[in-house]
């Protein structure tokens, strides 16, 4: 099945080449500096199988020997038809599930060497992931949802500008970022004021 899954390498090469030539500067290049995180994510020989357990069900090979290295400031697209393993790769890369085989590296460190608490802490600090099911909290704006991982560390104000830049990058900036759904599911007074 992994033949249906590919990185849009041609688009990636066009974007990277034009950025090198100075044709444009993406916000991603200004948000994550290569000097800070040269290789934020690497997936090495990732294989993902489902099933094949004690119930006698035959294992389904979803992804086989997938490799990807993300360098700071680069943008990649994982594309493929429905059921080709895109979401499986993203959940493995985010440290939410383990691959059947292969290794996941965050900033050069293998997830195999980390305990659950360290993975959770580093995921909160390094990885941004929104599931295709729209796992957002009702009643909160897009900006508040993006800033939610910063609440336990008391870094909401410190990360607000970066969160706004990221929302702008994906087309959810401006008024869209701070608009709230009509459902008052969350008491907004718990959030620090946006300030100037």
N, C-alpha and C positions, 0 to 999 in steps of 0.2 A: 504493500500500500504506500510505502514511502515515496514511490515514484510520482505520486500525485501531489506531493508536498515539496515546495521549493521556496528558496529565498528569491525575492525579486532582485537578483544580482544586477541586472542591467540598469534598473532604476537607481539602485544603490550606487553603482559606479558613476552614473551621470551626476547624481547629487554630490558625491564625494569629489569628483573631478572639478565640478563647477565651483565648489567651496574652496578647493585648493587654488584655483585660478583667481579667486576673489570675486567671482560673479555675483555671489550672494552670501549672506551670513545668516544661518538659521539660528533660532533661539536655542536649539539643542546644543549648538556649539558654545553658547555663552553660559548655559546653565551648568553643564558638566565639563570641567576642564580636563583635558587629557593628562595633564601633570598630576591631577588629584586621583584619578582612577583610570589608568591606562587600559585595563581590560576588566570592565565591571562584570561581565558575564561570559563564561565559556561553557559550552556543552560539548562533551567529548564522547564519541561512540555511544550515543544514547539509543537504547532499545527499550521499547515499551510493549509489553504483552498484557492482555487482560484475560482472565479466566484460566482454565487448565488446572483448577484446584482439586480438592478431594472429591467434589461432586462428579467428576468424570467429564466435565465440559472441556471441549478442545480449546486450547489457548488461541486467542486472536492476536495476530501480530499487527500492531497499530503503527509503530515506528521502528525502523531497523537501521542501526548504525548511523544516526544523525549527528552531524557536527556543525557547530556554529560558534563563532567568536565575535562578540560585540566589543568594539573599541569605543572609548569615550568620544562623544560628539558625533557618532555615526547613527544613522537611522536604518533600520532593516524592516522588511515586510515578510512575514511568514504567510504564504498563500497556498491554497489547495482546496480541493472540493470538500464538500461535507463529509465528515467521517475520516478524513485523511490524517488526523493526528495533530492538528494545529493547537487545539486547546490542551491536549495532553503534553505537548512540548512546552507550552507556556506554564502549565502548572508545575512541571518538573523544574523548569528554569527558575520559577519563583520559590522553589523549595517547599511547595505545598504537598507534593507527592514524590515518591522515589521512583527512579527508573528501574526497569527490570535489570538492566546492566548499563554500564557507562558511568561517567563522572560529571558532576556539576561543580563549577568553580565560580565563586564570587570574589572578585578582586584577587584572583590567584589562589584563594584558599578553598580546598575541597570541602563540600558539605559533609562528606563521609567522616571528616575529623571533628565535626561539631555536634554538640548535643542539641536536643530539642529547644532548650531555652536560648542558646546562642543563635540558632537558626532563626527563631522568632524575633529576637532582638535585632539581628542584622537585616532580616527581611523588612522589618519596620523602618530601619534606617536607610536601606539601599534599594528596595524593590517597590515599584508602584504597579499594582495589578488590579484591574477591574474585570471581573468575570463577564462573559457574554450574556449572562442572565441579568445584568444590571444590578449588582449587589451594592446598591446605594441605600442609605438610610433615609426613609421618607421624612419629609418635613425639614430636611437640611439642604442647604444650597450645594451646588457642585463644589464650590470653594471649601465649604465646611467639611464635606466628605473627603476631599483631598487632604485637608489639614488634620483629619481625625487621628492618624498615627502620631502626630506631634503632640497631642494632648497629654499622654502619660509623662512625657519628658518636660512638659511646660515650655515647649518651643514653638507654640502657635505663632506668636508675633514674629519670631526670628525667621520662620519659614514661609510667611504669608506672601512675600514678593516672589519667591521661587514658585510657589503654588500657582499664583496668578500667571506667571510666565508659562508654566506648563499647560494651564488651561487655555491660554492664548494659542499655544503651539498646536493644540488639537481642535481649535475652533470653538472653544467654550469660554472665551474670555469676556471681559466687559460686563454688561448687565446680566448676561446669561450665567456668569459665574456666581453672582450673588443673589439671583432670583431664587425664591423658595417655592416649592410646590404648595398648594393650598392646604395640605394636610398638616396640622400643627402637632406632629407626633413627637417633636423634641422641643424642650424648653430652650430657646435660643439665648436666654440670658446667661447661660453657663459659658458662652463664648466671649472672649475678650473683644472689645470694640476694634473695628478695622483701623482706626486711627486715620491720620492724614493720607 
